[in-house]
Amino acid sequence: MERYDVVIIGAGFAGAATAWWLRRFGVDSVLLLEQEQVPGAHASGKNAGMARQAVPEPIQCLLAARSVSFFKAPPDGFTETPLFAENGGVFLGPEPEDPRLEQLRHNAMAAGVFTYFGERLEAIERAPILQDAPFHSALICPTDGLVDIHSLLSAFLRGSALRTGVRVQGFESSEGRLTAVKTRDGSIRCERVVLAAGAWSRQLGTLAGGLPVPVTPRRRHLIHSGPIPWADPLWPYVWCLNPEVYFRPESGGFLLSPCDEAVFEPGSPPTDPEAPLWLASRLSEAVPRMSSIPVARSWSELRCFTPDGEFCIGPDPMRPNLFWVCGLGGHGMTTSAAVGELAAQLITGADPFMDPAPMAPGRFA
Ligand SMILES: Cc1cc2nc3c(=O)[nH]c(=O)nc-3n(C[C@H](O)[C@H](O)[C@H](O)COP(=O)(O)OP(=O)(O)OC[C@H]3O[C@@H](n4cnc5c(N)ncnc54)[C@H](O)[C@@H]3O)c2cc1C
């Protein structure tokens, strides 16, 4: 029977970044298994690519800041094309002093990420489409930006053993430890299993005899406008808090989201034909000049959340050689480099660069 030190289930950002860092820490016998024909077929290949460092959870700010530093200066040869464009990010609040924006600024600054409240005029200078938008505060994050997500995922996967079209269907165990993963083509022995299966993580964890970590998948739509003559690729991403809606420059036009979050079962969620209407309705309130933006294409995918909103990274308390990397919510691309590094440190027993306790799966025991 085949044997690996580590088998990673899932070739999205969680699995790919963990594999990349494991190799950096000297673990070469790593196999990634991906049920789809291509890696990144779910959230990791269909997200908005915005690297956002000011988020409501302070721990995720630290992870985001560390990742963005990595994206700006990756190791030599990591990618062949530029990974990161420092367009900046602008958050718009409906009140002159919005406590949510204050909190985002506080968290970002504590993580060493410079942000400031800009004048209305400055926000409009950065994205002139905001001219008659009814916002009263603007938090500006100049070092945020846009990531080439396909290039990033490919870079994390380069050099790792990856098998696509292979679904893990079960596990073998002995004396409380997992000994192999089962696939349609047979079992693969391993010393350790990493569960980086996004929306499927909870059901796989249960199948492995681990903790049923409560990870809830929530659907989110993205809409591409197609090319628009007045679109400027240098604009920042713009995130309005009320009503919640965001947009960023993309492929000669814009990528936009109505920030929907309905709960769905693991899988490929259906794309609702009404999503462009939700978007138009939110834009008509938040950025009226954008409300009749054309729609070239829409899609949706699942973002996965734990009940407390923190990531789930660490060993399973019931199966010591089962390791979780999931529940990355809406920030799994931005934080991927740091998440993979932390996971690899914990797996190899190296000193972690931060206290992982708030993310431990055992908190759900
Ligand atoms: C619309 C949208 C916009 C987003 N925008 C942003 C953004 O701008 N910035 C940001 O930082 N984040 C964003 N995110 C969040 C980010 O995409 C996710 O946090 C991240 O991709 C999660 O990565 P993952 O590897 O955990 O999950 P996934 O990408 O879902 O990967 C899990 C993989 O596991 C595989 N798998 C599952 N079960 C099995 C099995 N039994 N056997 C083998 N393989 C299996 C799946 O096929 C899947 O490929 C967005 C997400 C969505 C949906």
The ligand as an SDF file (V2000), in Angstrom:
LIG
                    3D

 53 58  0  0  0  0  0  0  0  0999 V2000
  -17.6340   34.6100   -3.4920 C   0  0  0  0  0  0  0  0  0  0  0  0
  -16.4650   34.5690   -2.5690 C   0  0  0  0  0  0  0  0  0  0  0  0
  -15.6240   35.6770   -2.4640 C   0  0  0  0  0  0  0  0  0  0  0  0
  -14.5230   35.6430   -1.6130 C   0  0  0  0  0  0  0  0  0  0  0  0
  -13.6770   36.6990   -1.6140 N   0  0  0  0  0  0  0  0  0  0  0  0
  -12.5520   36.6520   -0.8500 C   0  0  0  0  0  0  0  0  0  0  0  0
  -11.6170   37.7160   -0.8800 C   0  0  0  0  0  0  0  0  0  0  0  0
  -11.7980   38.6910   -1.6040 O   0  0  0  0  0  0  0  0  0  0  0  0
  -10.5130   37.6250   -0.0900 N   0  0  0  0  0  0  0  0  0  0  0  0
  -10.2900   36.5360    0.7140 C   0  0  0  0  0  0  0  0  0  0  0  0
   -9.2800   36.5090    1.4290 O   0  0  0  0  0  0  0  0  0  0  0  0
  -11.1410   35.4950    0.7260 N   0  0  0  0  0  0  0  0  0  0  0  0
  -12.2650   35.5250   -0.0230 C   0  0  0  0  0  0  0  0  0  0  0  0
  -13.1490   34.4940    0.0020 N   0  0  0  0  0  0  0  0  0  0  0  0
  -12.9110   33.3870    0.9330 C   0  0  0  0  0  0  0  0  0  0  0  0
  -11.8760   32.3980    0.4060 C   0  0  0  0  0  0  0  0  0  0  0  0
  -12.1360   32.1130   -0.9440 O   0  0  0  0  0  0  0  0  0  0  0  0
  -11.9540   31.1140    1.2540 C   0  0  0  0  0  0  0  0  0  0  0  0
  -11.7830   31.4510    2.6310 O   0  0  0  0  0  0  0  0  0  0  0  0
  -10.8580   30.1280    0.8870 C   0  0  0  0  0  0  0  0  0  0  0  0
  -10.8150   29.9270   -0.5020 O   0  0  0  0  0  0  0  0  0  0  0  0
  -11.1140   28.8020    1.6000 C   0  0  0  0  0  0  0  0  0  0  0  0
  -10.1390   27.8780    1.1710 O   0  0  0  0  0  0  0  0  0  0  0  0
  -10.2520   26.3630    1.5680 P   0  0  0  0  0  0  0  0  0  0  0  0
   -9.0680   25.6830    1.0060 O   0  0  0  0  0  0  0  0  0  0  0  0
  -10.5200   26.2610    3.0320 O   0  0  0  0  0  0  0  0  0  0  0  0
  -11.6090   25.8410    0.8850 O   0  0  0  0  0  0  0  0  0  0  0  0
  -11.9170   25.3960   -0.6340 P   0  0  0  0  0  0  0  0  0  0  0  0
  -11.3930   26.3470   -1.6150 O   0  0  0  0  0  0  0  0  0  0  0  0
  -13.3880   25.1100   -0.6770 O   0  0  0  0  0  0  0  0  0  0  0  0
  -11.1060   24.0490   -0.8090 O   0  0  0  0  0  0  0  0  0  0  0  0
  -11.4990   22.8390   -0.1950 C   0  0  0  0  0  0  0  0  0  0  0  0
  -11.2510   21.7440   -1.2040 C   0  0  0  0  0  0  0  0  0  0  0  0
  -11.4600   20.4700   -0.5890 O   0  0  0  0  0  0  0  0  0  0  0  0
  -11.9400   19.5950   -1.5840 C   0  0  0  0  0  0  0  0  0  0  0  0
  -12.5730   18.4210   -0.9360 N   0  0  0  0  0  0  0  0  0  0  0  0
  -13.6640   18.4320   -0.1290 C   0  0  0  0  0  0  0  0  0  0  0  0
  -13.9790   17.1920    0.2610 N   0  0  0  0  0  0  0  0  0  0  0  0
  -13.0590   16.3540   -0.3060 C   0  0  0  0  0  0  0  0  0  0  0  0
  -12.8540   14.9420   -0.2670 C   0  0  0  0  0  0  0  0  0  0  0  0
  -13.6890   14.1360    0.4230 N   0  0  0  0  0  0  0  0  0  0  0  0
  -11.8170   14.4170   -0.9620 N   0  0  0  0  0  0  0  0  0  0  0  0
  -10.9750   15.2210   -1.6760 C   0  0  0  0  0  0  0  0  0  0  0  0
  -11.1370   16.5820   -1.7510 N   0  0  0  0  0  0  0  0  0  0  0  0
  -12.1510   17.1400   -1.0630 C   0  0  0  0  0  0  0  0  0  0  0  0
  -12.9440   20.4660   -2.3280 C   0  0  0  0  0  0  0  0  0  0  0  0
  -13.2470   19.9460   -3.6010 O   0  0  0  0  0  0  0  0  0  0  0  0
  -12.2300   21.8010   -2.3730 C   0  0  0  0  0  0  0  0  0  0  0  0
  -11.5000   21.9910   -3.5680 O   0  0  0  0  0  0  0  0  0  0  0  0
  -14.2710   34.4930   -0.8310 C   0  0  0  0  0  0  0  0  0  0  0  0
  -15.0990   33.3830   -0.9440 C   0  0  0  0  0  0  0  0  0  0  0  0
  -16.1870   33.4120   -1.8040 C   0  0  0  0  0  0  0  0  0  0  0  0
  -17.0540   32.2010   -1.9220 C   0  0  0  0  0  0  0  0  0  0  0  0
  1  2  1  0
  2  3  1  0
  2 52  2  0
  3  4  2  0
  4  5  1  0
  4 50  1  0
  5  6  2  0
  6  7  1  0
  6 13  1  0
  7  8  2  0
  7  9  1  0
  9 10  1  0
 10 11  2  0
 10 12  1  0
 12 13  2  0
 13 14  1  0
 14 15  1  0
 14 50  1  0
 15 16  1  0
 16 17  1  0
 16 18  1  0
 18 19  1  0
 18 20  1  0
 20 21  1  0
 20 22  1  0
 22 23  1  0
 23 24  1  0
 24 25  2  0
 24 26  1  0
 24 27  1  0
 27 28  1  0
 28 29  2  0
 28 30  1  0
 28 31  1  0
 31 32  1  0
 32 33  1  0
 33 34  1  0
 33 48  1  0
 34 35  1  0
 35 36  1  0
 35 46  1  0
 36 37  1  0
 36 45  1  0
 37 38  2  0
 38 39  1  0
 39 40  1  0
 39 45  2  0
 40 41  1  0
 40 42  2  0
 42 43  1  0
 43 44  2  0
 44 45  1  0
 46 47  1  0
 46 48  1  0
 48 49  1  0
 50 51  2  0
 51 52  1  0
 52 53  1  0
M  END
$$$$
